[in-house]
Amino acid sequence: MPRQLLPVPAHFTGRAGDLRALDALRAARRASAPQVAVVSGPAGVGKTALASRWLSALTPEFPDGQLYADLRGHTPGGPAGPTEALAGFLRALGAASIPGSLAEQAALWRSLTAGLRLVVMLDNALSAAQVRTLLPAAPGSLVVVTSRHRLTGLGVDGAGFHQVGMLDPAAALELFARGVGGDRVAADRPAAREVVDLCARLPLAVCLAAAQLAARPRRPVAALASALTRGRGPLETLGVEGDTAVRTALDESFAALPARAADAYRRMGLLPVTRYDGPMAGAVCGVPPEEAEDLLELLLEVNLLEEAAPGSAPGDRYRFHDLVRLHAGGRAEADLPEPERRATLRRFADWCLATATSAEALLTPSHRTLDRDYAHPPVPPVAFDAQGPALAWLDEHRFDLMAAVRLAAREGWDASAWQLVDAMWPLFLRLRPYDLWTEAHALGLAAARRAGHRAGEGRMLTSGGNGLCHTGRFDEAARWFEDALRHAGEDGDERQRAQALHGLGRAHFGAGRTQDAERHYAHALALREAIGYTRGAALSRVCLGEIALTHDRPGLAAERLATARAELVAEGDSYDAARALALLGHATARGGHARTGMRRLLRALVEFENAGSVHWQARTMEYLGQACQEHRALAEAARWFTRSLALYDPVSPTDATRLRARLRELPPRPRPGL
């Protein structure tokens, strides 16, 4: 069960009236639809803290989990797209594979949430349209949206609205005292009142002022009030109510930072990401990860960083408030020369490339064949000692990696752009984020062409063509594979030529052109055997086995699949060997040898369970159900189909629909006693 809500800030105070108003909204909810509450107000007023505090008391009412997404409505990089938030929610609810299109993701989201009681917090929303796609289907769910805008367009969705104002004077003074210490405030209460007034009684500004005073225990409160007064005049505003106070407090906090912490603050503000960890900060600052971790802790201590949600990756423990990120980026623009800013961004891209390549070498060593070019090689890059942590890192940093690809493409670092996409192959292959797969390869292909790198262009065409096949764009995929085939022929690269032919077979097979598919697969098989590429030949043989099954030739399919299974086992490719075994079991059962086929399917199921492949577990269970159905073991068939449906439901609406149809086609079982 996901528990992603942000922790309630330790300094949270006041807001009793706001909490009562939110309780009143809750009491007025409609029972027939998910409740939506919009909490709006100026930047830094404490909308997120208020929503987190309110929801923390309500979580027992929502046993199916709490989800959180930062929609980044006011960040320099632009707001989060709906597919980014939806994909995160679907993974949190157990979906092992995410559909490629927004429509399919939204349909799966509605299906998964139809019977659940969830809390969903959508932080920093920009518009009603950005929110609407993310509303769950269940009437028992609660959605809280925070925004600088009132988002009155959500009224048609039954939303209730609450506007958050500044703290009252007493609450603002209490908040300041909690950060500074009651004795210091009591010793100079007039100066303390002046400080909170200069901070416009805005919680973020008050907390920043308190933190930097707490870090300087001998500094009088009156000295801080004087500094804030001096700072108000020449400071430019950010154009939102209360931001002048935040800018003043941020400038004061920044001025008190040690040099190394100030440098980390500036450089992190340049990065196109929303979460930070020690290795990332160390790479962009040119310091060891352990030292970077200390700098991050210091920034957290003075309220310039916040803790990330509990559901975040273990290393991603820090985030900026969006106003603080703007300030940090502004300090970088003001203090760092343009070449140094570009070098910081390049170090980030190089760190992403080096770490993704380290994961790729462990997860898909046969794919790790192309060179890597670094301007600033990270020392040391993140190292992995097992496949699990390597895949988890790729999963947790998928949006950071995509940000790095976009950055490299925008800045003209073409080698970095296509190599990053190439290094992300295990992410695409194992976790199948189809929207990122297709976007990344479009950027990577353009970059490889600009760089004039023929091998990189060929890799982008074949890997990207596979992504297009997964999203059902078979004709477009065929064009990519045809380009790859032409390039491989011009370059005399027989291995790449076979890869392109295999891809063309897949595109034609997906489009229903089985004769064309068989011809291309057979050509790829012959080439791969001629150059001694045993694993590739086995994969082409698996596909030819599938085509034989499509043509209802189970004997020929079993012959091809048995050979492929033996070759893949010998090559150490356990995942594809399990695929071959499952198809072999299916072919064997269809060929009239039910018991042998069932034994092979059950063995394949165990191998897929060990590999964590949900799609193939479900497919193997479906094959088991078909074998039972063909041999009139209808009760057993129903059990396998039901188990398959339970796995397909959260990951593939199309497959789930087919399984429901299979269950409906089974004759009804007689009632006991009749």
TAZI-V586614 format. One record per pair of residues at least 4 apart in sequence whose ideal C-beta (glycine too) atoms are under 6 Angstrom apart, sorted by the first residue. I is the first residue (numbers start at 1). GAP is how many residues later the second one is. Records with the same first field share a line. If there is no record, write none. Layout:
I = GAP + GAP
This chain:
1 = 64
2 = 63 + 65 + 90 + 309
3 = 63
4 = 62 + 63 + 64 + 305 + 307
5 = 50 + 61 + 63
6 = 46 + 303
8 = 4 + 44 + 45 + 48
9 = 40
11 = 164 + 167 + 196
12 = 37 + 41
13 = 158 + 161 + 162
14 = 153 + 157
15 = 4 + 35
18 = 32
19 = 35
21 = 141
22 = 32 + 140
25 = 12 + 135
29 = 6
30 = 128
32 = 107
33 = 106 + 125
34 = 101 + 102 + 107 + 109
35 = 107
36 = 107 + 118 + 121 + 123
37 = 107 + 123
38 = 107 + 113 + 116 + 121 + 123
39 = 8 + 12 + 107 + 123
40 = 107 + 110 + 123
41 = 4 + 6 + 122 + 123
42 = 198 + 199 + 200
43 = 105 + 197 + 200 + 280
44 = 158 + 160 + 198 + 202 + 279
45 = 119
46 = 4 + 157
47 = 99 + 117
48 = 75 + 98
51 = 93 + 95
55 = 64
62 = 55 + 56 + 57
64 = 52 + 53 + 54
65 = 53
66 = 53
67 = 22 + 25 + 53
68 = 53 + 241
69 = 16 + 53
70 = 53 + 54
71 = 8 + 9 + 51 + 53 + 54 + 59
72 = 7 + 8 + 52
73 = 6 + 51 + 52 + 53
74 = 248
75 = 247
77 = 195
79 = 47
80 = 4 + 5
82 = 4 + 20 + 51
83 = 4 + 19 + 22 + 352
85 = 49
86 = 19 + 23
87 = 11
90 = 5 + 8
91 = 4
93 = 19
94 = 556
95 = 555 + 556
96 = 518 + 555
97 = 335 + 554
98 = 335
99 = 5 + 6
100 = 334 + 335 + 371
106 = 27
107 = 546
108 = 545
110 = 27
112 = 538
113 = 23 + 24 + 25
114 = 23 + 24
116 = 22
117 = 23
118 = 18 + 23
119 = 23
120 = 23
121 = 23
122 = 9 + 12 + 23
123 = 23
125 = 5 + 6 + 20 + 22
126 = 4
128 = 23 + 25 + 26
131 = 14
135 = 8
136 = 5
147 = 4
154 = 5
155 = 4
166 = 35
167 = 4 + 5 + 34
172 = 24 + 29 + 34
173 = 23
175 = 31
176 = 4 + 16 + 20 + 30 + 34
177 = 5 + 8
179 = 31 + 32 + 35
180 = 4 + 5 + 30 + 33 + 34
182 = 4
185 = 7
188 = 33 + 34
191 = 30 + 31 + 34
192 = 29
194 = 31
195 = 14 + 29 + 30
196 = 5 + 10
198 = 30
199 = 6 + 7 + 10 + 46
200 = 42 + 45
202 = 40 + 43
204 = 42
205 = 40 + 41 + 44
207 = 96
208 = 41 + 45 + 95
209 = 40
211 = 91 + 92
212 = 40 + 41 + 44 + 90
213 = 11
215 = 87
219 = 4
227 = 25
228 = 20
231 = 4 + 17 + 20
232 = 16
235 = 12 + 13
237 = 6 + 7
238 = 5
246 = 4 + 77
250 = 77
253 = 49
257 = 4 + 5
261 = 34 + 37
264 = 4 + 17 + 21 + 31
265 = 63
266 = 65 + 66 + 69
267 = 17 + 18 + 77
268 = 8
269 = 56 + 59 + 60 + 63
270 = 59 + 62 + 71 + 74
271 = 77
272 = 131 + 135
273 = 127 + 130
274 = 45
275 = 33 + 41 + 44
276 = 4 + 5 + 42
277 = 38 + 39
278 = 4 + 11 + 14 + 15
279 = 10 + 103
281 = 4 + 11 + 15
282 = 5 + 6 + 7 + 10
283 = 64 + 68 + 95
284 = 60 + 63 + 64
287 = 4 + 5
296 = 22
299 = 5 + 6
300 = 5
304 = 20
305 = 13
306 = 13
308 = 4 + 8 + 9 + 11
312 = 4
313 = 83
320 = 4 + 5
331 = 4
332 = 4
336 = 4 + 5
346 = 29
347 = 29
349 = 55 + 59 + 67
350 = 24 + 26
351 = 27
352 = 4 + 49 + 52
353 = 66 + 67
354 = 24 + 27
355 = 26 + 27
356 = 67 + 68
357 = 15 + 66
358 = 23 + 26
359 = 4 + 25 + 31 + 34 + 35
360 = 4 + 8 + 63 + 66
361 = 4 + 7
362 = 22 + 25 + 28
363 = 24 + 27 + 63
364 = 61 + 62
367 = 58
370 = 52 + 85
372 = 47
373 = 42
384 = 5 + 6
391 = 39
393 = 4
394 = 33
395 = 36
397 = 4
401 = 23
402 = 34
404 = 16
405 = 12 + 15 + 16 + 35 + 38
408 = 5 + 8 + 9
409 = 8 + 34 + 38
414 = 33 + 36 + 37
415 = 4 + 36
416 = 4
417 = 30
418 = 26 + 29 + 30 + 38 + 42
421 = 19 + 20 + 23
422 = 37
425 = 4
426 = 4
427 = 4
428 = 9
434 = 36 + 37
436 = 4
437 = 30
438 = 29
440 = 4
441 = 4 + 19 + 23 + 26
444 = 16
445 = 15
448 = 5 + 8 + 9 + 12
449 = 8
454 = 37
458 = 26 + 29 + 38
459 = 4
460 = 4
461 = 19 + 22 + 23
462 = 22 + 37 + 38 + 41
464 = 16
465 = 12 + 15 + 16 + 38
468 = 5 + 8 + 9
469 = 8 + 37 + 38 + 41
473 = 4
474 = 33 + 36 + 37
477 = 30
478 = 29
481 = 19 + 22 + 23 + 26
484 = 16
485 = 15
488 = 5 + 8 + 9 + 12
494 = 33 + 37
498 = 26 + 29 + 30
501 = 19 + 22 + 23
502 = 22 + 38
504 = 16
505 = 12 + 15 + 16
508 = 5 + 8 + 9
509 = 8
514 = 33 + 36
518 = 29
521 = 19 + 22 + 23
524 = 16
525 = 12 + 15
528 = 5 + 8 + 9
529 = 8
534 = 33 + 37
535 = 36 + 38
538 = 26 + 29 + 30
541 = 19 + 22 + 23
542 = 22 + 38
544 = 16
545 = 12 + 15 + 16 + 38
548 = 5 + 8 + 9
549 = 8 + 38
554 = 33 + 36 + 37
555 = 36
557 = 4 + 30
558 = 26 + 29 + 30
561 = 19 + 22 + 23 + 26
562 = 22
564 = 16
565 = 12 + 15 + 16 + 19
568 = 5 + 8 + 9 + 12
569 = 8
573 = 4
575 = 36
578 = 26 + 29 + 30
580 = 4
581 = 19 + 23
582 = 22 + 38
584 = 16
585 = 12 + 15 + 16 + 19
586 = 37
588 = 5 + 8 + 9
589 = 5 + 8 + 38
593 = 4
594 = 33 + 37
597 = 30
598 = 29
601 = 19 + 22 + 23
604 = 16
605 = 15
608 = 5 + 8 + 9
614 = 33 + 37
617 = 30
618 = 26 + 29 + 30
621 = 19 + 22 + 23
622 = 22
624 = 16
625 = 12 + 15 + 16
628 = 5 + 8 + 9
629 = 8
634 = 32
638 = 28
641 = 18 + 21 + 22
644 = 15
645 = 11 + 14
648 = 4 + 7 + 8 + 11
649 = 7
670 = 4
